[in-house]
């Protein structure tokens, strides 16, 4: 055979092999993009437990802190199950706290890299999961199969028997043809009735097998890398193998095209569907445990990977005395924000500052760091001492045409919720409030705000911002006033006391208002400032106007920055 003939035969053989591979092998999986899964799917694992539990962060607080943006920053390379575990931790606290914090304390960055790198291919395989299986694992979703499906295996044998008897006894051909047509009709009926349920089971089985394979691989890593990171999965290796054998289908079921032909000709998977689902349901407790352990392990791996690139992180000291200390606190939502430091002891904090200086960003930084400390034991700071509290936030209240609700009504509804939480949870709650009661006139805004803030501070710790500086006078017994200022050379700093200079009218000058409008605004401002902004001390409840006898706690207002960009 000449060389051209050899090349021709070889080329044909390669094409035949390619066709065979495409027809009978499973499609090669690929990683799902971050936006493939909805927020509802990411929250599914968290919803499996009581979402009204005291430690659970409520929906408005979650949105007001912009936690979806934070999850995107730390979970770009996370599988769905890892994102679900991270979401659950941030909303209700860690199931097994301290793993990430301990590893960050015990290992250098190089050692951590060596610890998490071998798990890379396993995590990449987990990212290929395209379906959320938690509804079947944790929410009671069922694949209901009729009882007659178990007897479908008799149909192909019956058809074979008819054809055999026709051949042996020379029955008319119409008998075999009629039996064949009846069988084809039965196959069509079964396909119509059971095809969606079979596809649902196949997706569930594929997801389960992927999780079980990942559990085994991560457990094997724990054999050589002892420690809390992989330890739980290492202890479960035998149970993982048992579950994989229980869930796996027959050998040809693992090849998509072959399984489809077998279903078309003999309804093989339809006949075994009910038994397969029953085996799955009998193993639910063990499957849930393995899923959670894989999710928790990968959540730790994802956060450790994030920590190696995040720069400034510290292990937080979780204490129950209610005090809060942040040194060089940063917001994880921005790469270039300026670090700030604050200390809170026996008083809540009333923050003021000029428009656009970064008060809301500071509030979100405090809230996110409190949640991250509770979930992973670390903070974006050089030093942190925080209580293990549930954070309640009121930043972005909005009016609603659909609910016939004005802005002030929305604020009242939120304030009502916070007051009830304060009375029930006490020091286990921490309140973050931005611009209390903006939706009504200035006098009633101050009155309602003072009453609510005073009540909250009597039960828990509060950090609140406001442009109503008179609140500093009214709330002086329970709130420490601080204000953000921008200085030459140091950037932003926190100073004691209320904001001395406002900038609302000055900002108007940056926009295209007529000069007459600016002059009139400044004239009214000067009159109103003399009339309202320089009040005397608000009388305390005893009517004597006496100040508290104890000296206020020292508040650290030392802020340094390596960046010229202020916190936004």
N, C-alpha and C positions, 0 to 999 in steps of 0.2 A: 504494500500500500504506500503510495507516494505521500509526501509531506502535505500537499494540498488536500488530499483525501482525508488524512489524519486530522487536519485543522477543521475540515468541514464536519466530520463526525463529532469531534470535540465540541464545536459550537452548538450542534444540534442537541448533544447531551446536556450542555449547560442550560439551554432553553427549556428542555423537558424538565430538568431538575427545578428550574425557577417556577414553572407552571405548577408542578407538584407541590412545591413549598407554599405557594400562594393559595392553593386549593385546600390543603389539608393541615396546614400549620396555623396556629393562632396568630393574629395580627400583633406586631411588635408594639408594646405599650410605650406611651410617651408621657412626660410629666405634665400635669395639669397646671394651667396658669393660676395666679393668685386669685383672679376674679371669677374663676370657674364656679366656685361655691358661693352661695348667698350668705348674708349675715345670719339668716335664720338657721341654715345648716351648720354654720360655725358654732352657733349658740345651742345646738341640739343637746350636746352632752351636759351642759349646765342646766338645761330645763328638765333633765331627768330627776333632779332633786328639787326640794322646796325653794321656789324663787322668792317666796315671802319670808324666808328665814331672816333673823335679825342681822346676820353677817353678810347678807347679799346686797350688793350695790344695785340700786334701782335704775330704771331705764333712763330717767332724765339726768341723773348724775353721770351715768356712762356717756351719754351724748354730750353733756356740757363740758366734760373733761376731754372730749375729742379722743376717746379711747380707740375707736376704729382706726384712726390715723396712727396711733401708737402701735397697735397690733400689726399694721402693715409694715412699719419700720422694722419690727423684730421678727416678723414671720414670713418674709418673702420666700425663704427656702424651706418652709415648713410644710409638711403634709397636712391633710385635713384633720387627722386625729390629733396631731400635735397642736394645731391651731385651736381645736376644741378644748384640749386640756389647758392651754395657756389662757384662753378666754375664761374658762371656769375658775382657774386660780385667781385671776385678776378680779373677778366679780364676787368671789366668796372666800378667798384665802387658799393657802396651799394645803393639800391633803397630808403631805409629808414634808413639812418645812425644813429648810436648812441644807438641802443637798447642794444647791448652787452656791450658797454662801460658804459652806464648808470647803467645796472644791476650789473656790477662788482664794480662800485663805491658805489652803494646804499646798497648792500647786502653782508653779510659775507659768507664765503664758506659754512657754515652749512645752511644758509638761501637759498643759491642758490641750494644746493642739494635738499632741501625740495621743491623748486620750480620746478625743472626739473624731479625729480624721478617719480611723478605720470604720466608723459607722456611716461614712458618707455614701457608699453604694447602697446600703440598706435604706437610708433615708430617701435616696433618689428613687428607689423602687416603690417606697410608700407613697411618694408624690404622684405615682402613676394611677392611683386609685381615683376613679372618675365618679364614684357614687358614694353617697352617705349611707352607711349601714346602721347608724345608731337608732333610727326609728324601729327597726326589728330587734335590736339588742336591748334597748332601754325604754322604749315607749309602747311596747305591746303590739306593734304592727304585725299582722299575721298574713301568711299565704295560705288561704283556705282552698283545699282541694276536695272535690266530691269523692265519696266512698267508691263509686263505680270505677274511678280511675285506676284503683289497685288491680282490677281484673282485666286491664287492657292487654296484658301480656298473652291472654288467651286468644286474642284476635288473629295474630299472624300464624299461630299454631293451627287455628281452625281453618284458615285459608289453605295452609299447606296440606291439612288433612283432606279437604275437599278435592284439591288437585290430585292428591295421591289416590284417593278412591276413584276418581274419574279415570285415571290411567289404568288402575287395576281392573276395574269392572266395565270399562269402555262406556262410561256414561256419556250422554250428549255433551258437546262442547259448550252448549248454552249454560249448563250447570256451572262449569268453571268460570265462564265469562260473567255470569250473574253474581257468583261469589266474589269475584274480583271487583266488580263494580260496587257491590255492597261494602267491601273492605275499603275501597277508595272513598266512598261516601263517609264511612266511619272515621277515616283518617282526617277528612276535611272537617267533620263536625268537631273532632277532638282539637284540631288546630285552632278552630274558631273559639272554642270554649276555654281552652287551657293555655294557649300560646302566651298571653300576657303574664299569667302566673308562673309559667316556666321561665320566661325571661327575667321576671323579678327574682326568682330563686337563683338563677345563674349569676345575676349581678351580686346578690347577697353572698353566694358561695365564693365567687371570685374575690370579693372584698375580705371575707373571713380568711380564706387561704393566704391572701397577701399579708394580712395582719399576723397570722400564725407563723408564716415563714419569716417575717421580720422579727417576731418574738424569739424564734429559735436562733436566728443569726445574732441578735443582740445578746441573748443569753449565752451564746458561745463566746462572745467577746468578754463577758464577765468571768469566764473560766480563767482567762489569762490576765485580766485587769480587775482584780478584786476591788470591791468598794460598793458604795451605795448607788452608784449610777446605773450599773447593770445587774446588781445583785439579785433583785426580786425576780427578774426574768431568768437568771441562771438557776435559781431554786425551782423554777417552774418548767424546766426543760422536758421532763418526762410527761407532765400533764399536757404541754404544748404538742408533743408528738402524738399523744392519744387523741387529742381534739382534731388534729390535722387528718389522722386516719379516719376519724368518724365523719368528718365533713366531706372529704374527698369523694368524688364520683369514681366510676369505673375508669379504666385506663383510657378507653376511647372517648370518654366524656371530656377529657382535657384537650382534645383537638376539635376545634369549633366546627369545621366542615364535616368531619367524619360523624360527629354527634348529630348534626343536622340531617345527614343522609339516613342515619339509623332511626331518627325520629320519623322521617318521612316514610320509610319503608316498614318499620316495626313499632313505632310509637314507644320506643324503649324508655326515654327519659320521662315521658308522661306516666308510664306505668309505675315508675319508682319515685315519682315526685312526692307523694304523700308520705312515704316512709322516710325520705330524705329530710323533709320539713320536720317530721316528728323527732328524728335524731337531733336536729339542730335545737329544737325547743327543749329537749331533755338536757342538753348541755349548756343552756343559757347562763346559769350562774358562773360557770367556769369561763365561758367565752367572754362574758362581761369583764371578769377580772383580768384576763389576758389583754383585752382591748385597752382597758384603763392603764395597765402597767406599760404597755407599748406607748400609749399617748403621753403618759407622764414622763417616761424616759426620753422620748424625742423632744418633748417640751423643754426639758433640762438641757438637752444637747443644743437646741436652737438658741436658748438664752445664753448659754456659755459661748457659743459662736458669736452671738451679738456682743457679748461682754468683751470679747477679745478685740473688737473693732470700735467699741463705744468710747474708749478713752477713760474718762473720769467716772469711776464707779467705786463704791465703798460698801463694806458689809455693815448693815444697819443693826444697831442695838435696839431690840424690841423690849420696851419697858412699859409697865402698867401704871406709872404715876401720873400719866396724862401730859407730861412735858414733851415738847417738840424742840429739837435742835437740828438745824441744817447749817453746815459750813460749806461755802462755795456750792450752793445748790444750783442745778442746771435743769432746764426743761429738755426732756429727751425728744421733743418734737422738732427741735431746731439744732443744727450742727454748730452754729456760730453764736449762740446766745451767751450773754454775760453771766458768770456765776454770782450768786448773791447768798448772804448768810442771814439767818434769823433765829431767834430763840423765843420760845413761849413757855412760861411756867404756870403761875397761878392766875393769870389774866388772859382773856382773849385779845385779839389784835384788830384794831381799826386802821385800815390802810387808806391813805389819800395820795393823790398825785395828779399831775397835769394830764390833760387828755392825750391819749396816744403814747404815754410814757412806758406802758408795759404792766399795768396792774393786773389785768385779766390773765396775761401770760404767766405772771408770778403765781396767781391763784391756781391755774392749771398745773404749773410745775409742782406746787405743794401737793395737790390732790393726786396726781399721777405717781409721785414718789411715795406717798403713803400706801397706795395700792400695790406698787411694785415691791415695797418693803414687806408687805403682808404676804405677797405671792411668792417671791423669790429670796427675800432676806437681804436685799441690796438696795442702794439708792444712788442716784446720779449726783453725787456730792463727794467731798473729801472726808466728811464725817457726818454721821446721822444718828440721832437717838429719837425714836418715834414709838408711839403706842400702837398696839395691834387693833386699830379701830376700823369701823365701817364709815366710809366717806359719803356724806350727803351734800349735794351741790345744787346751787340755784344761780345760774349765770345767764342762760338764754331763755327766759320765759317769753312766750309769744302769744299774741292774740290769735283767735281762731274764728273765722266766719262760719265754718262748718258746725262748731259747737256753740255758736252765739256767745262767744267769750271774749271780753276785752282784755287788754294787757294787764290792767289792774286786777281783774278777776282771776287771770292766770297766776299772777303773783300772790294773790290771797290764797288760792288753792294750794300753791306750793308751800307758802308759809305755814298753812294749817298742817300740812304733812310733816314739815320739819319740827313744829312744836310738839306734835304727838310722838314723833320719834325721840325727841329729847327727853320727854317725860318717861318713855318706856325704856330707852337704852342707856340714858345717862352718859357716863364717861366713856362708854364703848362706842359712842358716835362722835364724829368730827364734822363740823359744818363749814362749808365754803360758800360765801354769798357775794355776789357782785351787784352793786347798785340796787339796794333794796327798795322796792316800791317806787319804780320810775313812772308808773302809769297813772298817777294821780297828782293833785296840786302839791306844791312844796310844803305847805303847812301840814297837811294830813299825811304826806309821805314821811315827814320827820316824826310825827306823832306815832303812826303805825309802826314805822321802822324801829324807833326807840323801844316801844313796848315789846315787840317780837324779839329783838336782839337781846334785850335785858333778860327775857325769859329763857332764851336759848343758852346764854352764858351762865345762868344759874344752874344748869344741868350738865353742860358739856363745854368743849373748847370750840371757839368760832374764829374764823378769819373772814373779815368782811371789808369790802371797799365801798366808799361812798364819796360823792361830791358834796353832800350835805354836811359841811364841816361842823355845824352846830351839834351834830351827834357826838362829837368828841367831848363837848361840855356835859351833855346829858348822861353819857355812858361812862364817865370817867372812873366810876367805882369798879367796874368790871371789865373795861377795855383799855388796853394800852395803845395810845395813838402813835402811829409811825407814818412817815410819808416818803415817797420815792422822789428823788431829785437827780438831775443830771449835772455833773460837775466837770470842770476842766481837768483832763488828765486821768481821773479815776472812773469816768463813765457814770454809771448809775450807782447810787448809794441809798441806804435807808437811814433816815434821821428821826430822832424822837420828835414828837409833837405833830400838830396838824400842818397841812400844806399852807405856806405863807402866801404864795403867789399863784393865782389861777391863770389859765391861758385860753379860756374859751373864746373871748373876744379877739385875742391876738390871732387865733387860728382863722377867724373870719377874714382877716386881712390877706390870707393866702388864696382866697377865692375871689371871683369877679363880682363882688358886691359894690354898688354905688357908694361913693364916699359919704353921702348923707346917711346911708343905712349904718355904716360903721360908726359915724359920729354919734348917732342917736343911741346905738347899742352901748357905746362907752359911757354916754351920759346917764342912761338908765342903770348901768352897772355900778357907777360911782354912787348914785343915790341909794340903790338897793343894798350895796355893801355896807354903807353907814347904818342903814336901817335894820339889817338882819344879821350880818356876819360878825358883829362885835357884841354879842350878848353877854350878860353877866352869867355867873355860875347858876346852873339849873338847880333848884332846891332838891335835896335828896328826900327820900320817903319819910324820914323822921321829922321833916319840917325845919330842922335847924341848919341845914346846908353844911354840915360838918364833913370834912374830908375823912377818909379812912385813916386810922391811926398807924397801920402797917406801911412800911416803905415799899414802893413798887419794885418788882424784880428787875434785875439788870438785863437789858436787852442788847444783844450784840448787834451792832450795825456796821460791822467791818466788812466791806465788800471789796474784792480785788478782781481785776479782769485782765486776761491776756489778750482780749479781743477789743477792738474799737467799736464793735457792733453791740448795742444795748439789747437787753431782753425786750422782746416786742410785745 
